[in-house]
Amino acid sequence: MNKPILLVVDDEPAIHRFLTPVLEVEGYEVVRAETGRAALDLAQSRKPDVIILDLGLPDLDGKDVIVALRQWSATPIVVLSARDREAEKILALDMGANDFVNKPFSVGELLARLRAALRQRRRIDGEGPVLRCGAYEIDLARHRVARDGEDIRLTKTEYELLAQLARHAGTVLTHRQLLSAIWGDEHAGDTQYLRVYVGQLRQKLGDTGDVRLIITEPGVGYRLSDAG
């Protein structure tokens, strides 16, 4: 089986020296870029399976790289940056990044986010209409949701919210992304509206324990656990 290709875009040589051997041990073929333009060229020529992207590049802002990539590529992008302000995270995610990890970072967390991004890509590429997250099963073709084999009755909007999260399981979706996808751009700022529906959905799913299916990313949005 071919190794997944991982493009690491960062202008700090120390990051590459640290990450490359770790990622290779994990089974990735690592491709290196130190500028935004080099990253765009390599994304076209090497067609990576996932991209790690720093926002502070010497020639282009990382957010501009995301916008350029999203014009033609659905490759998962995990932002790895010292810009830890909520506004920066939200903007990068709204522009098309799949996830965001702050520097300094935990290697274990970064690897987990990469695995989740790859799983999401495989789902999108056609693993089938049934998504499984732990004890939960979401059948997109039949609009059916079950927990441990027992059907859960959801309203149309509750189902659409869960399905949107499930399609991107393991990666964060911002408030704006969820609101626009389900209620339209005119509701993109109604975060309280979204919180109400998430609360209703959690209650119907029985998602009230310490380990949640729907995980809150404070100030940013929500992600669905990728346990399955």
C-alpha positions as CSV (number, residue, x, y, z in Angstrom):
1,M,0.0,0.0,0.0
2,N,1.3,3.4,-0.9
3,K,2.3,5.8,1.9
4,P,0.0,8.8,2.3
5,I,1.9,11.9,1.1
6,L,2.0,14.8,3.6
7,L,3.1,18.3,2.6
8,V,4.5,20.3,5.5
9,V,4.6,24.0,4.8
10,D,6.6,26.0,7.3
11,D,9.5,28.5,7.1
12,E,11.2,27.3,10.3
13,P,13.9,24.7,9.5
14,A,13.7,23.4,13.1
15,I,10.0,22.4,12.6
16,H,11.0,20.3,9.6
17,R,13.9,18.7,11.4
18,F,11.6,17.8,14.2
19,L,8.5,16.8,12.3
20,T,10.0,14.9,9.4
21,P,11.4,11.8,11.2
22,V,8.3,11.7,13.5
23,L,5.9,11.7,10.5
24,E,8.0,9.2,8.5
25,V,7.9,6.8,11.5
26,E,4.1,7.2,11.4
27,G,4.1,6.0,7.8
28,Y,3.9,9.3,5.8
29,E,5.9,10.3,2.8
30,V,6.9,13.8,3.8
31,V,7.2,16.6,1.3
32,R,8.7,19.9,2.5
33,A,7.9,23.6,1.5
34,E,9.1,26.8,3.2
35,T,7.1,29.3,1.2
36,G,3.5,29.7,0.1
37,R,4.3,29.6,-3.6
38,A,6.4,26.5,-3.2
39,A,3.5,24.9,-1.3
40,L,1.1,25.7,-4.2
41,D,3.5,24.3,-6.8
42,L,4.1,21.1,-4.7
43,A,0.3,20.7,-4.1
44,Q,-0.2,20.5,-7.8
45,S,2.8,18.3,-8.7
46,R,2.8,15.9,-5.8
47,K,-1.0,15.8,-5.0
48,P,-0.5,15.3,-1.2
49,D,-3.1,13.4,0.8
50,V,-3.0,16.0,3.6
51,I,-1.3,19.3,4.2
52,I,0.2,20.9,7.4
53,L,0.3,24.6,6.9
54,D,1.8,27.5,8.9
55,L,0.1,30.8,8.6
56,G,3.2,33.0,9.0
57,L,5.1,32.4,5.7
58,P,7.7,34.8,4.2
59,D,5.9,35.4,0.9
60,L,2.2,34.7,1.3
61,D,-0.1,34.7,4.3
62,G,-1.1,31.1,5.0
63,K,-4.8,32.1,4.7
64,D,-4.1,33.2,1.1
65,V,-2.6,29.8,0.5
66,I,-5.8,28.2,1.8
67,V,-7.9,30.3,-0.5
68,A,-5.7,29.5,-3.5
69,L,-5.8,25.7,-2.8
70,R,-9.5,25.6,-2.3
71,Q,-10.1,26.9,-5.8
72,W,-9.1,23.5,-7.1
73,S,-8.2,21.1,-4.3
74,A,-10.2,19.4,-1.5
75,T,-7.0,18.1,0.2
76,P,-7.4,18.3,4.0
77,I,-5.4,21.2,5.5
78,V,-4.4,21.2,9.2
79,V,-3.1,24.6,10.2
80,L,-0.1,24.5,12.6
81,S,0.5,28.1,13.8
82,A,1.6,30.3,16.7
83,R,-1.4,32.6,15.9
84,D,-3.6,31.3,18.6
85,R,-6.3,34.1,18.6
86,E,-9.8,32.8,18.1
87,A,-10.3,35.2,15.2
88,E,-7.4,33.8,13.3
89,K,-8.6,30.2,13.9
90,I,-12.1,31.0,12.7
91,L,-10.9,32.9,9.6
92,A,-8.6,30.1,8.6
93,L,-11.4,27.5,9.1
94,D,-14.0,29.6,7.3
95,M,-11.6,29.9,4.3
96,G,-11.4,26.2,4.0
97,A,-8.9,24.7,6.5
98,N,-10.0,21.5,8.1
99,D,-8.4,21.9,11.5
100,F,-6.1,24.1,13.6
101,V,-3.3,23.1,16.0
102,N,-1.5,25.8,18.1
103,K,2.3,26.1,18.4
104,P,3.8,25.0,20.8
105,F,2.0,21.7,20.1
106,S,1.6,18.2,21.3
107,V,2.9,15.6,18.7
108,G,0.1,13.2,19.8
109,E,-2.6,15.8,19.2
110,L,-1.2,16.7,15.8
111,L,-1.0,13.0,14.7
112,A,-4.6,12.5,15.8
113,R,-5.8,15.5,13.9
114,L,-4.0,14.3,10.8
115,R,-5.6,10.8,11.1
116,A,-9.0,12.4,11.4
117,A,-8.4,14.6,8.4
118,L,-7.4,11.6,6.3
119,R,-10.5,9.6,7.5
120,Q,-12.7,12.6,6.5
121,R,-11.2,12.7,3.0
122,R,-11.8,9.0,2.6
123,R,-15.4,9.4,3.6
124,I,-15.8,12.2,1.0
125,D,-14.1,10.1,-1.6
126,G,-16.8,7.5,-1.3
127,E,-16.5,5.0,1.5
128,G,-20.3,4.6,1.5
129,P,-23.4,6.3,2.7
130,V,-23.2,4.9,6.3
131,L,-21.1,6.8,8.8
132,R,-20.2,5.2,12.1
133,C,-19.0,7.2,15.2
134,G,-18.6,4.9,18.2
135,A,-22.0,3.5,19.1
136,Y,-23.8,5.8,16.6
137,E,-24.7,5.0,13.0
138,I,-25.7,7.6,10.5
139,D,-27.2,6.3,7.3
140,L,-27.1,9.3,4.9
141,A,-29.0,7.5,2.1
142,R,-31.9,6.5,4.4
143,H,-31.8,9.6,6.7
144,R,-31.6,7.1,9.6
145,V,-29.7,7.6,12.9
146,A,-29.3,4.8,15.4
147,R,-27.4,4.2,18.7
148,D,-26.5,0.6,19.5
149,G,-29.0,-0.4,16.8
150,E,-31.9,1.6,18.2
151,D,-33.4,4.3,16.0
152,I,-33.3,7.9,17.2
153,R,-36.1,10.2,15.9
154,L,-34.8,13.6,14.8
155,T,-36.4,16.6,13.2
156,K,-35.2,17.4,9.6
157,T,-33.0,20.3,10.9
158,E,-31.5,18.2,13.8
159,Y,-30.7,15.4,11.3
160,E,-29.1,17.9,8.8
161,L,-27.0,19.3,11.6
162,L,-25.8,15.9,12.7
163,A,-25.1,14.8,9.1
164,Q,-23.0,17.9,8.4
165,L,-20.9,17.2,11.5
166,A,-20.7,13.5,10.6
167,R,-19.4,14.2,7.1
168,H,-16.5,16.0,8.7
169,A,-16.1,13.8,11.8
170,G,-12.9,14.6,13.7
171,T,-12.5,18.1,12.3
172,V,-13.9,21.3,13.6
173,L,-16.7,23.2,11.8
174,T,-17.1,26.9,12.7
175,H,-20.4,28.4,13.8
176,R,-20.6,30.2,10.5
177,Q,-19.9,27.1,8.4
178,L,-22.7,25.2,10.2
179,L,-25.2,28.0,10.1
180,S,-24.6,28.8,6.5
181,A,-24.8,25.1,5.4
182,I,-28.1,24.4,7.2
183,W,-29.9,27.7,7.5
184,G,-28.3,29.9,4.8
185,D,-25.9,32.8,4.8
186,E,-28.5,35.1,6.2
187,H,-28.3,33.2,9.5
188,A,-24.5,33.0,9.5
189,G,-24.2,35.1,12.7
190,D,-27.0,33.5,14.7
191,T,-24.7,31.5,17.1
192,Q,-27.3,31.3,19.8
193,Y,-29.7,29.7,17.4
194,L,-27.1,27.0,16.7
195,R,-26.4,26.4,20.4
196,V,-30.1,25.7,21.0
197,Y,-30.2,23.1,18.2
198,V,-27.0,21.5,19.4
199,G,-28.5,21.2,22.9
200,Q,-31.6,19.6,21.5
201,L,-29.6,17.2,19.4
202,R,-27.4,16.2,22.3
203,Q,-30.5,15.5,24.4
204,K,-32.1,13.3,21.8
205,L,-28.8,11.4,21.2
206,G,-28.2,10.8,24.9
207,D,-25.0,12.7,24.4
208,T,-24.7,14.0,28.0
209,G,-21.8,12.1,29.5
210,D,-18.3,13.2,30.3
211,V,-17.1,11.9,26.9
212,R,-19.2,13.6,24.2
213,L,-20.1,12.7,20.7
214,I,-20.5,16.4,19.8
215,I,-17.5,18.3,21.1
216,T,-17.6,22.1,21.7
217,E,-14.6,24.1,20.5
218,P,-15.1,27.2,22.6
219,G,-15.6,30.4,20.6
220,V,-15.0,28.5,17.3
221,G,-17.6,25.8,16.6
222,Y,-18.2,22.1,17.0
223,R,-16.6,18.8,16.0
224,L,-18.0,15.3,16.0
225,S,-15.9,12.7,17.8
226,D,-14.1,10.4,15.4
227,A,-14.2,7.4,17.7
228,G,-15.5,5.2,14.9
